[in-house]
Each structure stands twice: as structure tokens, then as C-alpha cells.
Amino acid sequence: MFGLGSQELLIILLIALVLFGAKRLPEIGAGLGKGIRAFKEGLREGENIEAEAKEEIEKKKA
């Protein structure tokens, strides 16, 4: 995972805990999860729009 070992991940988590506090970390995690989910949905929506546009072009050609 990006060349990070368990010690490096532990240090990163401890720094995040000190910077943001224990109450704030779950909020940050939830926000990141929602953001990633919205990004994936946007990608799927873009693929659907692209497929629909290709179908319309093919219909006009026929």
C-alpha cells in the first residue's frame, strides 16, 4: 500500500489524532467516504451520458 509499513501508518494516524482530535476524526472519515462515493457516482453518470450520446450519433447515421 504505497510502500508504507505498519509503523509509518501508525505514526500518520497519531499525527492526525493530535491535529484533529478524537471527536473530529470520525467526521473527517465520513466526509471522505461521502466524497469518494459522490466521485464514483459522477464517473458512472458520465459513462452513462457518453453511452447515450454514442447511441444518438449512431441513430442519426442510420
C-alpha positions as CSV (number, residue, x, y, z in Angstrom):
1,M,0.0,0.0,0.0
2,F,2.1,2.9,-1.3
3,G,5.2,1.4,0.3
4,L,4.0,2.3,3.8
5,G,4.6,-0.1,6.6
6,S,2.6,-0.5,9.8
7,Q,4.9,1.8,11.7
8,E,4.5,4.6,9.2
9,L,0.7,4.2,9.2
10,L,0.7,4.3,13.0
11,I,2.7,7.5,13.0
12,I,0.4,9.1,10.4
13,L,-2.7,8.1,12.5
14,L,-1.1,9.5,15.7
15,I,-0.3,12.8,14.0
16,A,-3.9,13.0,12.6
17,L,-5.2,12.3,16.1
18,V,-3.1,15.1,17.6
19,L,-4.0,17.6,14.9
20,F,-7.7,17.0,14.7
21,G,-8.7,15.3,17.9
22,A,-10.6,12.2,18.7
23,K,-14.1,13.7,18.2
24,R,-13.2,15.2,14.8
25,L,-11.6,12.1,13.1
26,P,-14.9,10.2,12.6
27,E,-16.4,13.3,11.0
28,I,-13.4,13.6,8.6
29,G,-13.6,9.9,7.7
30,A,-17.3,10.2,7.0
31,G,-16.7,13.2,4.8
32,L,-14.0,11.5,2.9
33,G,-16.3,8.5,2.4
34,K,-19.1,10.6,1.1
35,G,-16.8,12.5,-1.2
36,I,-15.4,9.3,-2.7
37,R,-18.9,7.8,-3.1
38,A,-20.0,11.0,-4.9
39,F,-17.0,10.9,-7.2
40,K,-17.7,7.3,-8.2
41,E,-21.3,8.1,-8.9
42,G,-20.2,11.1,-11.0
43,L,-17.9,8.8,-13.0
44,R,-20.8,6.3,-13.6
45,E,-23.1,9.1,-14.6
46,G,-20.5,10.4,-17.1
47,E,-20.2,7.0,-18.6
48,N,-24.0,6.8,-19.0
49,I,-24.2,10.2,-20.7
50,E,-21.3,9.2,-23.0
51,A,-23.1,5.9,-24.0
52,E,-26.3,7.8,-24.6
53,A,-24.5,10.3,-26.8
54,K,-22.9,7.5,-28.9
55,E,-26.3,5.8,-29.3
56,E,-27.8,9.1,-30.6
57,I,-25.0,9.5,-33.1
58,E,-25.4,6.0,-34.4
59,K,-29.2,6.5,-34.7
60,K,-28.5,9.7,-36.8
61,K,-26.1,7.8,-39.0
62,A,-28.7,5.1,-39.8
